[in-house]
């Protein structure tokens, strides 16, 4: 039987409905943490919760909250929900992310704001609220997922690269 090093701890994973966020959540659950997934797609979240619950050890809670990380109030609510699992939030993985493919001269302001809103401002809101909750609880761990694209200059991914290098400076 696997040791559950995170038993009794609560975790929030943004972007937890799919991809890297879901993979992180899977490992947190496997190690005994109660996990709250946050994401924009209720359908993805429902499928992810069902999948994680199927393999969860006894006593591990898995739940989801619909949340656009670019909206500070929604992030604050997600952090509060995650802390309810054990009474305090101890772990947070900021994995929510998006991108667009367009050269700067053809990129709309809406595309730019969407990418930076999710990838950078969303990480800021997540760190701000999860960090405050963890400090109040006596400590915790925060992981902000960047990208190997962060330091790159790429003609079609400028907003993404800028957002990820900004995240590295933030965390």
C-alpha positions in Angstrom: 0.0 0.0 0.0 1.3 3.5 -0.9 2.1 5.9 1.9 -0.3 8.9 1.9 2.1 11.7 2.7 -0.6 14.3 2.0 -3.4 12.7 4.1 -5.5 15.3 5.8 -4.4 18.2 3.6 -6.5 20.2 1.2 -5.4 21.2 -2.3 -6.7 23.5 -5.0 -5.8 22.8 -8.6 -6.8 25.5 -11.2 -7.1 24.2 -14.7 -7.8 20.8 -13.0 -10.3 19.5 -15.4 -7.8 18.3 -18.0 -4.2 18.2 -19.1 -1.3 19.0 -16.6 -3.7 20.2 -14.0 -5.6 16.9 -14.0 -2.4 15.0 -13.9 -1.2 17.0 -10.8 -4.6 16.4 -9.1 -4.3 12.7 -9.8 -1.0 12.6 -7.9 -2.3 14.7 -5.0 -5.3 12.4 -4.6 -3.1 9.3 -4.8 -0.9 10.8 -2.0 -4.0 11.4 0.2 -4.9 15.1 -0.3 -8.5 16.2 -0.7 -8.6 18.1 -4.0 -10.8 20.8 -5.3 -10.6 21.2 -9.1 -11.2 24.6 -10.6 -11.9 25.3 -14.2 -14.3 26.9 -16.7 -15.9 23.8 -18.2 -18.4 22.1 -15.9 -18.5 19.1 -18.2 -14.7 18.6 -18.0 -14.8 19.1 -14.3 -17.5 16.5 -13.8 -15.6 14.0 -15.8 -12.4 14.7 -14.0 -14.1 14.4 -10.5 -15.7 11.1 -11.5 -12.3 9.8 -12.7 -10.4 10.9 -9.6 -13.0 9.6 -7.2 -12.9 6.2 -8.8 -9.3 5.8 -7.8 -9.2 7.9 -4.6 -8.1 6.3 -1.3 -10.6 6.2 1.5 -11.2 9.5 3.2 -10.1 11.6 0.3 -12.6 14.2 -1.0 -12.6 15.3 -4.6 -14.8 18.1 -5.7 -15.0 20.8 -8.3 -15.9 24.5 -8.6 -16.5 26.3 -11.8 -14.1 29.2 -11.9 -12.6 31.6 -14.4 -9.2 32.5 -12.8 -9.3 35.9 -14.6 -12.2 36.8 -12.2 -10.9 37.6 -8.7 -14.2 36.9 -6.9 -14.4 33.5 -8.5 -10.9 32.7 -7.5 -11.5 33.8 -3.9 -14.6 31.6 -3.8 -12.7 28.6 -5.2 -10.0 29.0 -2.5 -12.7 29.1 0.2 -14.3 26.0 -1.2 -11.0 24.1 -1.3 -10.3 25.0 2.3 -13.6 23.6 3.4 -12.4 20.0 2.6 -10.1 19.9 5.7 -10.7 23.3 7.4 -7.6 24.9 5.8 -5.9 25.1 2.4 -2.4 23.7 2.4 -1.6 23.1 -1.2 -2.3 25.0 -4.5 -1.3 24.3 -8.1 -1.9 27.1 -10.5 -2.2 25.2 -13.8 -5.0 27.1 -15.6 -3.7 28.3 -19.0 -4.6 29.3 -22.5 -3.0 30.5 -25.6 -3.6 31.9 -29.1 -1.6 31.6 -32.3 -1.2 34.9 -34.0 1.6 37.3 -34.9 1.6 40.5 -32.9 0.6 42.5 -35.9 -2.5 40.4 -36.4 -3.4 39.7 -32.8 -6.5 41.4 -31.4 -6.5 43.2 -28.1 -9.1 40.6 -27.0 -6.8 37.7 -27.7 -3.9 39.4 -25.9 -6.1 40.2 -22.8 -7.5 36.6 -22.8 -4.1 35.0 -22.6 -2.6 37.4 -20.1 -5.9 37.4 -18.1 -5.8 33.6 -17.6 -2.1 32.8 -17.6 -0.8 35.8 -15.6 -3.6 37.7 -13.9 -5.3 34.4 -13.0 -2.0 33.1 -11.4 -1.7 36.4 -9.5 -5.3 36.1 -8.2 -4.7 32.4 -7.3 -1.4 33.2 -5.5 -3.0 36.2 -3.7 -6.0 34.3 -2.3 -4.4 30.8 -1.8 -1.3 32.4 -0.3 -3.3 34.4 2.2 -5.3 31.3 3.1 -2.2 29.2 3.6 -0.5 31.9 5.7 -3.6 32.1 7.9 -3.4 28.3 8.2 0.3 28.3 9.2 1.9 27.5 5.9 1.5 25.6 2.7 2.9 25.1 -0.8 2.2 26.9 -4.0 3.2 25.7 -7.5 2.7 28.0 -10.5 3.1 26.2 -13.8 5.2 28.0 -16.4 6.4 26.7 -19.7 9.6 26.1 -21.6 8.3 28.8 -23.9 8.6 31.5 -21.2 12.0 32.8 -22.3 11.4 32.4 -26.0 10.6 34.8 -28.7 8.1 33.2 -30.9 6.4 34.9 -33.8 3.0 33.3 -33.2 3.0 32.9 -29.4 4.0 36.3 -28.1 1.1 36.7 -25.6 1.7 33.1 -24.2 5.5 33.6 -23.9 5.0 37.0 -22.2 2.4 35.5 -19.8 4.6 32.6 -18.8 7.8 34.7 -18.2 5.6 37.0 -16.1 4.5 34.1 -14.0 8.1 33.1 -13.4 8.8 36.6 -12.1 5.6 36.5 -10.0 6.3 33.2 -8.3 
